[in-house]
Amino acid sequence: EMFKSECHFINGTEKVRLVVRNFYNREELVRYDSDVGRHVGLTPFGEKQARYWNSDPAFMEGRRAAVDTYCRHNYEVFTPFSVERR
């Protein structure tokens, strides 16, 4: 299993979007998008996993907080590689 987290910064840290994608055998199973606010299953197993994660309030609160704790917190680290590189 593998996951990939992506932070999308629009207008600095004013608008931040977090996308977490979960893969198994190179197939994307589940995706979390902070704009949507919940997990979306992309396969039958992914749908079951998404329902399970979406029903756990503590887990979902951690995902929502990741926009601040992961993306905004690391903005200074990401900036030289993403914004200033043109």
N, CA, C and O atoms as a MOPAC input file, in Angstrom:
PM7 MOZYME 1SCF
protein

 N      0.84900 1    -1.17900 1     0.00000 1
 C      0.00000 1     0.00000 1     0.00000 1
 C      0.88900 1     1.23500 1     0.00000 1
 O      1.96600 1     1.23700 1     0.59700 1
 N      0.43700 1     2.26800 1    -0.66400 1
 C      1.17400 1     3.51700 1    -0.74300 1
 C      0.17600 1     4.67200 1    -0.70200 1
 O     -0.96200 1     4.52900 1    -1.14900 1
 N      0.60000 1     5.80200 1    -0.17300 1
 C     -0.25400 1     6.97900 1    -0.25100 1
 C      0.58300 1     8.16600 1    -0.67600 1
 O      1.79800 1     8.19700 1    -0.47500 1
 N     -0.08200 1     9.13600 1    -1.26200 1
 C      0.58100 1    10.34800 1    -1.72800 1
 C     -0.23200 1    11.53800 1    -1.24700 1
 O     -1.44300 1    11.60100 1    -1.45600 1
 N      0.44900 1    12.48500 1    -0.59600 1
 C     -0.20300 1    13.70700 1    -0.12600 1
 C      0.25500 1    14.86900 1    -0.98500 1
 O      1.44700 1    15.02200 1    -1.25300 1
 N     -0.68500 1    15.67900 1    -1.41200 1
 C     -0.37900 1    16.83800 1    -2.24700 1
 C     -0.99900 1    18.07400 1    -1.62100 1
 O     -2.17200 1    18.07200 1    -1.24500 1
 N     -0.20000 1    19.13100 1    -1.51400 1
 C     -0.70500 1    20.41400 1    -1.03900 1
 C     -0.74400 1    21.37100 1    -2.22500 1
 O      0.25600 1    21.54500 1    -2.92200 1
 N     -1.87900 1    21.98000 1    -2.44700 1
 C     -2.03500 1    22.95000 1    -3.52000 1
 C     -2.26000 1    24.31800 1    -2.88000 1
 O     -3.23000 1    24.52100 1    -2.14900 1
 N     -1.35100 1    25.25500 1    -3.16400 1
 C     -1.41800 1    26.59300 1    -2.57700 1
 C     -1.92600 1    27.57400 1    -3.62500 1
 O     -1.35600 1    27.67600 1    -4.71200 1
 N     -2.98200 1    28.28700 1    -3.30600 1
 C     -3.54100 1    29.30300 1    -4.17600 1
 C     -3.44900 1    30.62300 1    -3.41800 1
 O     -4.02300 1    30.76800 1    -2.33900 1
 N     -2.72900 1    31.57400 1    -3.98400 1
 C     -2.55900 1    32.87600 1    -3.35200 1
 C     -1.86200 1    32.72800 1    -1.99100 1
 O     -2.37600 1    33.17100 1    -0.96400 1
 N     -0.69000 1    32.10100 1    -2.01100 1
 C      0.04900 1    31.88000 1    -0.77000 1
 C     -0.66300 1    30.87000 1     0.10100 1
 O     -1.06800 1    29.81200 1    -0.38000 1
 N     -0.82000 1    31.17700 1     1.36900 1
 C     -1.52600 1    30.26100 1     2.27100 1
 C     -2.97700 1    30.67200 1     2.48300 1
 O     -3.65600 1    30.14500 1     3.36500 1
 N     -3.45200 1    31.61500 1     1.67200 1
 C     -4.83800 1    32.06400 1     1.81800 1
 C     -5.81600 1    30.94200 1     1.49200 1
 O     -6.78400 1    30.73200 1     2.22300 1
 N     -5.57200 1    30.22300 1     0.40500 1
 C     -6.41800 1    29.09800 1    -0.00900 1
 C     -5.50800 1    27.89200 1    -0.19500 1
 O     -4.66400 1    27.87100 1    -1.09000 1
 N     -5.68900 1    26.88800 1     0.65900 1
 C     -4.86100 1    25.68900 1     0.61700 1
 C     -5.76800 1    24.48300 1     0.43400 1
 O     -6.82000 1    24.37800 1     1.06500 1
 N     -5.34400 1    23.56800 1    -0.44300 1
 C     -6.11300 1    22.35800 1    -0.71700 1
 C     -5.20100 1    21.15600 1    -0.48300 1
 O     -4.08300 1    21.11100 1    -0.99700 1
 N     -5.67200 1    20.19600 1     0.28200 1
 C     -4.93700 1    18.97000 1     0.54600 1
 C     -5.61900 1    17.82000 1    -0.17600 1
 O     -6.83300 1    17.64500 1    -0.06700 1
 N     -4.84300 1    17.04000 1    -0.90900 1
 C     -5.34600 1    15.84400 1    -1.58000 1
 C     -4.48100 1    14.67300 1    -1.13300 1
 O     -3.26300 1    14.69400 1    -1.31400 1
 N     -5.10600 1    13.65000 1    -0.54800 1
 C     -4.40300 1    12.43700 1    -0.12500 1
 C     -4.95700 1    11.28800 1    -0.95300 1
 O     -6.16200 1    11.03500 1    -0.96500 1
 N     -4.05200 1    10.59200 1    -1.64900 1
 C     -4.45600 1     9.50100 1    -2.53500 1
 C     -3.84200 1     8.20100 1    -2.03500 1
 O     -2.63600 1     8.13800 1    -1.79500 1
 N     -4.66500 1     7.15700 1    -1.87500 1
 C     -4.21000 1     5.85300 1    -1.39900 1
 C     -4.20400 1     4.86200 1    -2.56700 1
 O     -5.17200 1     4.76300 1    -3.32100 1
 N     -3.09000 1     4.13100 1    -2.69900 1
 C     -2.90000 1     3.19000 1    -3.79500 1
 C     -2.60100 1     1.79500 1    -3.26700 1
 O     -2.04600 1     1.63000 1    -2.18000 1
 N     -2.97600 1     0.80300 1    -4.05100 1
 C     -2.56000 1    -0.57100 1    -3.81900 1
 C     -2.36300 1    -1.21100 1    -5.18200 1
 O     -3.25500 1    -1.16400 1    -6.02800 1
 N     -1.19000 1    -1.81200 1    -5.39700 1
 C     -0.84000 1    -2.40100 1    -6.70500 1
 C     -1.02300 1    -1.40600 1    -7.84900 1
 O     -1.57900 1    -1.74700 1    -8.89300 1
 N     -0.56200 1    -0.19600 1    -7.65000 1
 C     -0.61200 1     0.89300 1    -8.63800 1
 C     -2.02300 1     1.34100 1    -8.99100 1
 O     -2.20400 1     2.07800 1    -9.96000 1
 N     -3.01400 1     0.92000 1    -8.24100 1
 C     -4.39900 1     1.32300 1    -8.49300 1
 C     -4.85000 1     2.24000 1    -7.36200 1
 O     -4.70000 1     1.90800 1    -6.18600 1
 N     -5.40300 1     3.39200 1    -7.72500 1
 C     -5.89400 1     4.31900 1    -6.70900 1
 C     -7.21200 1     3.80600 1    -6.15400 1
 O     -8.17500 1     3.58900 1    -6.89000 1
 N     -7.23400 1     3.61300 1    -4.82400 1
 C     -8.41900 1     3.06400 1    -4.17000 1
 C     -9.30000 1     4.14400 1    -3.56700 1
 O    -10.51600 1     4.14200 1    -3.75500 1
 N     -8.67700 1     5.07100 1    -2.84000 1
 C     -9.41100 1     6.08500 1    -2.07900 1
 C     -8.71800 1     7.42400 1    -2.25500 1
 O     -7.49400 1     7.49600 1    -2.35900 1
 N     -9.51500 1     8.48500 1    -2.28700 1
 C     -8.97200 1     9.84100 1    -2.37500 1
 C     -9.67700 1    10.72400 1    -1.35200 1
 O    -10.90000 1    10.68800 1    -1.21200 1
 N     -8.86900 1    11.52700 1    -0.63200 1
 C     -9.41500 1    12.54100 1     0.26900 1
 C     -9.07200 1    13.90100 1    -0.31500 1
 O     -7.91200 1    14.17200 1    -0.62600 1
 N    -10.05900 1    14.74200 1    -0.46300 1
 C     -9.87000 1    16.09900 1    -0.96600 1
 C    -10.44300 1    17.04700 1     0.08300 1
 O    -11.61700 1    16.94400 1     0.44100 1
 N     -9.61800 1    17.97100 1     0.57600 1
 C    -10.09100 1    18.86900 1     1.63200 1
 C    -11.19600 1    19.79400 1     1.13600 1
 O    -11.98900 1    20.27900 1     1.94300 1
 N    -11.27200 1    20.05200 1    -0.17000 1
 C    -12.38100 1    20.85000 1    -0.69500 1
 C    -13.70200 1    20.08600 1    -0.61100 1
 O    -14.75100 1    20.68200 1    -0.36500 1
 N    -13.65500 1    18.77700 1    -0.81300 1
 C    -14.84900 1    17.93700 1    -0.68900 1
 C    -15.14500 1    17.67500 1     0.78900 1
 O    -16.30400 1    17.67800 1     1.20200 1
 N    -14.08800 1    17.44900 1     1.58500 1
 C    -14.24300 1    17.26100 1     3.01600 1
 C    -14.49100 1    15.84000 1     3.45000 1
 O    -14.82700 1    15.60500 1     4.61100 1
 N    -14.33700 1    14.88000 1     2.55300 1
 C    -14.52800 1    13.47900 1     2.90700 1
 C    -13.75800 1    12.59700 1     1.93100 1
 O    -13.28100 1    13.05800 1     0.89400 1
 N    -13.64800 1    11.32000 1     2.28700 1
 C    -12.97600 1    10.34800 1     1.42600 1
 C    -13.94800 1     9.86100 1     0.36500 1
 O    -15.14600 1     9.72800 1     0.61300 1
 N    -13.41500 1     9.59800 1    -0.81700 1
 C    -14.21600 1     9.07900 1    -1.92000 1
 C    -13.55600 1     7.79200 1    -2.39400 1
 O    -12.37100 1     7.78100 1    -2.72600 1
 N    -14.32600 1     6.70500 1    -2.42600 1
 C    -13.81800 1     5.42400 1    -2.90400 1
 C    -13.86800 1     5.35500 1    -4.41400 1
 O    -14.86300 1     5.74400 1    -5.02400 1
 N    -12.80500 1     4.86500 1    -5.02000 1
 C    -12.72400 1     4.77700 1    -6.47500 1
 C    -12.82600 1     3.33800 1    -6.97300 1
 O    -12.90400 1     3.10700 1    -8.18000 1
 N    -12.82500 1     2.37500 1    -6.06400 1
 C    -13.00400 1     0.95900 1    -6.37500 1
 C    -13.99300 1     0.40100 1    -5.34800 1
 O    -14.29300 1     1.07500 1    -4.36200 1
 N    -14.50000 1    -0.80300 1    -5.55800 1
 C    -15.41700 1    -1.37300 1    -4.55900 1
 C    -14.79000 1    -1.46700 1    -3.16700 1
 O    -15.43400 1    -1.11500 1    -2.17900 1
 N    -13.53600 1    -1.93800 1    -3.07400 1
 C    -12.87900 1    -1.98900 1    -1.77200 1
 C    -12.63500 1    -0.57700 1    -1.24000 1
 O    -12.77800 1    -0.33200 1    -0.04200 1
 N    -12.27000 1     0.34500 1    -2.12000 1
 C    -12.04500 1     1.73100 1    -1.72300 1
 C    -13.29300 1     2.38700 1    -1.17100 1
 O    -13.21100 1     3.21700 1    -0.26600 1
 N    -14.45600 1     2.02300 1    -1.71100 1
 C    -15.71500 1     2.57300 1    -1.20400 1
 C    -15.97100 1     2.10900 1     0.22600 1
 O    -16.43500 1     2.88800 1     1.05900 1
 N    -15.66800 1     0.83000 1     0.51600 1
 C    -15.82400 1     0.32600 1     1.88100 1
 C    -14.87000 1     1.04300 1     2.82600 1
 O    -15.24900 1     1.42600 1     3.93300 1
 N    -13.63200 1     1.22100 1     2.38200 1
 C    -12.63900 1     1.90800 1     3.20900 1
 C    -13.04400 1     3.35900 1     3.44200 1
 O    -12.90400 1     3.86800 1     4.55400 1
 N    -13.54800 1     4.03400 1     2.40000 1
 C    -13.97700 1     5.43100 1     2.51900 1
 C    -15.12600 1     5.55300 1     3.51200 1
 O    -15.13100 1     6.46600 1     4.33800 1
 N    -16.09500 1     4.64900 1     3.44500 1
 C    -17.20800 1     4.67800 1     4.41100 1
 C    -16.69500 1     4.51700 1     5.83600 1
 O    -17.14500 1     5.21000 1     6.74900 1
 N    -15.75200 1     3.60000 1     6.02000 1
 C    -15.19200 1     3.36300 1     7.35700 1
 C    -14.48100 1     4.60900 1     7.87000 1
 O    -14.71600 1     5.03300 1     9.00200 1
 N    -13.61200 1     5.20000 1     7.04900 1
 C    -12.87200 1     6.39300 1     7.47900 1
 C    -13.80500 1     7.58200 1     7.69900 1
 O    -13.64200 1     8.32300 1     8.66800 1
 N    -14.78200 1     7.76900 1     6.80900 1
 C    -15.71000 1     8.89800 1     6.94600 1
 C    -16.57800 1     8.77900 1     8.20100 1
 O    -17.04500 1     9.79000 1     8.72600 1
 N    -16.79700 1     7.55400 1     8.68600 1
 C    -17.64400 1     7.37000 1     9.86400 1
 C    -16.87100 1     7.54400 1    11.17700 1
 O    -17.47800 1     7.54200 1    12.24800 1
 N    -15.55600 1     7.69400 1    11.11300 1
 C    -14.72900 1     7.84800 1    12.32100 1
 C    -14.46100 1     9.34000 1    12.55200 1
 O    -13.63900 1     9.93000 1    11.85100 1
 N    -15.14800 1     9.96200 1    13.53200 1
 C    -15.01000 1    11.40700 1    13.73800 1
 C    -13.58900 1    11.84600 1    14.10300 1
 O    -13.14300 1    12.90700 1    13.66700 1
 N    -12.87700 1    11.04700 1    14.89500 1
 C    -11.51600 1    11.41700 1    15.28800 1
 C    -10.57600 1    11.39000 1    14.09000 1
 O     -9.74500 1    12.28400 1    13.93200 1
 N    -10.70200 1    10.37900 1    13.25300 1
 C     -9.86500 1    10.27100 1    12.05800 1
 C    -10.13600 1    11.43100 1    11.10100 1
 O     -9.21000 1    12.02100 1    10.54300 1
 N    -11.42200 1    11.75000 1    10.91800 1
 C    -11.78500 1    12.84100 1    10.00900 1
 C    -11.31000 1    14.18900 1    10.54400 1
 O    -10.91200 1    15.05300 1     9.76200 1
 N    -11.34600 1    14.38300 1    11.85200 1
 C    -10.85300 1    15.63400 1    12.42600 1
 C     -9.35700 1    15.78000 1    12.16800 1
 O     -8.87200 1    16.88100 1    11.90700 1
 N     -8.63300 1    14.67400 1    12.24100 1
 C     -7.20300 1    14.69800 1    11.92200 1
 C     -6.94100 1    15.03900 1    10.46500 1
 O     -6.00500 1    15.77600 1    10.15600 1
 N     -7.76200 1    14.50700 1     9.56900 1
 C     -7.61700 1    14.82900 1     8.13900 1
 C     -7.88900 1    16.31800 1     7.90000 1
 O     -7.15400 1    16.97500 1     7.16300 1
 N     -8.93700 1    16.84200 1     8.51900 1
 C     -9.26800 1    18.26700 1     8.33400 1
 C     -8.16800 1    19.15800 1     8.89900 1
 O     -7.84200 1    20.19700 1     8.32400 1
 N     -7.60200 1    18.74500 1    10.02600 1
 C     -6.53700 1    19.53600 1    10.65000 1
 C     -5.24400 1    19.47400 1     9.85600 1
 O     -4.39500 1    20.35200 1    10.00700 1
 N     -5.06900 1    18.46300 1     9.01500 1
 C     -3.83100 1    18.30900 1     8.23900 1
 C     -3.60200 1    19.47600 1     7.28500 1
 O     -2.45900 1    19.75500 1     6.92400 1
 N     -4.64900 1    20.15400 1     6.87500 1
 C     -4.47700 1    21.33000 1     6.01500 1
 C     -3.60300 1    22.35800 1     6.73300 1
 O     -2.72800 1    22.96900 1     6.11900 1
 N     -3.83900 1    22.54700 1     8.02300 1
 C     -3.03100 1    23.49100 1     8.80300 1
 C     -1.72600 1    22.87600 1     9.28500 1
 O     -0.66300 1    23.48000 1     9.14500 1
 N     -1.80200 1    21.66800 1     9.85800 1
 C     -0.61700 1    21.07700 1    10.47900 1
 C      0.39200 1    20.57600 1     9.47100 1
 O      1.58800 1    20.56800 1     9.76400 1
 N     -0.04000 1    20.15900 1     8.29700 1
 C      0.87500 1    19.62600 1     7.28500 1
 C      1.16500 1    20.65000 1     6.19100 1
 O      2.32500 1    20.97300 1     5.93900 1
 N      0.13300 1    21.15500 1     5.54800 1
 C      0.34200 1    22.05600 1     4.40000 1
 C      0.81000 1    23.44600 1     4.82200 1
 O      1.90000 1    23.87400 1     4.44200 1
 N      0.00400 1    24.14300 1     5.59300 1
 C      0.38000 1    25.50900 1     5.97400 1
 C      1.65400 1    25.54200 1     6.81000 1
 O      2.46200 1    26.46300 1     6.68500 1
 N      1.83200 1    24.53400 1     7.66400 1
 C      3.02300 1    24.46500 1     8.51000 1
 C      4.29400 1    24.31700 1     7.66300 1
 O      5.33400 1    24.87900 1     8.00800 1
 N      4.21700 1    23.57600 1     6.57400 1
 C      5.38300 1    23.32200 1     5.72500 1
 C      5.45600 1    24.23600 1     4.51100 1
 O      6.25000 1    23.98200 1     3.60500 1
 N      4.65700 1    25.28400 1     4.46700 1
 C      4.64200 1    26.18600 1     3.30700 1
 C      6.02400 1    26.74900 1     3.00800 1
 O      6.41500 1    26.82400 1     1.84300 1
 N      6.76300 1    27.14300 1     4.02300 1
 C      8.10100 1    27.71100 1     3.82400 1
 C      9.05400 1    26.68900 1     3.21200 1
 O      9.97200 1    27.06300 1     2.48200 1
 N      8.85000 1    25.41100 1     3.49700 1
 C      9.68200 1    24.35600 1     2.92000 1
 C      9.31700 1    24.14700 1     1.45900 1
 O     10.20500 1    23.98400 1     0.62200 1
 N      8.01300 1    24.14800 1     1.13200 1
 C      7.54600 1    23.90700 1    -0.22800 1
 C      7.82900 1    25.07800 1    -1.16800 1
 O      8.06200 1    24.86300 1    -2.35700 1
 N      7.81500 1    26.29700 1    -0.66400 1
 C      7.86500 1    27.50200 1    -1.49000 1
 C      9.04600 1    27.54400 1    -2.45800 1
 O      8.82500 1    27.82000 1    -3.63700 1
 N     10.27900 1    27.29000 1    -2.03600 1
 C     11.38500 1    27.38400 1    -2.99600 1
 C     11.25800 1    26.41900 1    -4.17500 1
 O     11.75600 1    26.70800 1    -5.26300 1
 N     10.59900 1    25.28000 1    -3.97200 1
 C     10.49000 1    24.27500 1    -5.01500 1
 C      9.25600 1    24.45600 1    -5.89000 1
 O      9.23000 1    23.98800 1    -7.02800 1
 N      8.24200 1    25.12700 1    -5.37300 1
 C      6.99200 1    25.21300 1    -6.12100 1
 C      6.67500 1    26.60700 1    -6.64500 1
 O      6.24900 1    26.74100 1    -7.79100 1
 N      6.86800 1    27.63000 1    -5.85400 1
 C      6.44300 1    28.96800 1    -6.23300 1
 C      7.56500 1    29.75100 1    -6.93300 1
 O      7.35200 1    30.34100 1    -7.99200 1
 N      8.74500 1    29.74800 1    -6.33300 1
 C      9.83400 1    30.57000 1    -6.84200 1
 C     10.56100 1    29.94300 1    -8.02600 1
 O     11.42200 1    30.58500 1    -8.62700 1
 N     10.23300 1    28.71000 1    -8.36900 1
 C     10.90700 1    27.99700 1    -9.43800 1
 C     10.14100 1    28.18800 1   -10.74700 1
 O      9.13600 1    27.51900 1   -10.98900 1
 N     10.61400 1    29.09100 1   -11.57600 1
 C      9.94200 1    29.36900 1   -12.86100 1
 C     10.94300 1    29.50100 1   -13.96100 1
 O     10.56900 1    29.73400 1   -15.11100 1

